[in-house]
Amino acid sequence: MSVDEKFLRKLLSGLSDKNIRFEDLKKLLIDFGFQERVKGSHHIFFKSGVEEIINLQSLPDGKAKPYQVKQVRGLILKYKLHKGVIDV
């Protein structure tokens, strides 16, 4: 799978944290090689070589929680997952 560059740029810009669709955020993490485990409404993502575990939950309107979007952005930047896809 290839990473959606347009969505990645939107996420990394930090200007649309309230308007990120939950499914798009999940797909991005999977495209970056994260594995997903679901426990009820909690979608837990983990990846070899990445210390942190990301726990996502959808809002009733199908959007991601803004603070979780920020956590994912921080993780992408910390581990430089965007390198080779886009330059920031």
Secondary structure, 3 states (H helix, E strand, C coil): CCCCHHHHHHHHHCCCHHHCEHHHHHHHHHHCCCEEEEECCEEEEECCCCCCCEEECECCCCEECHHHHHHHHHHHHHCCCCCCCCCC
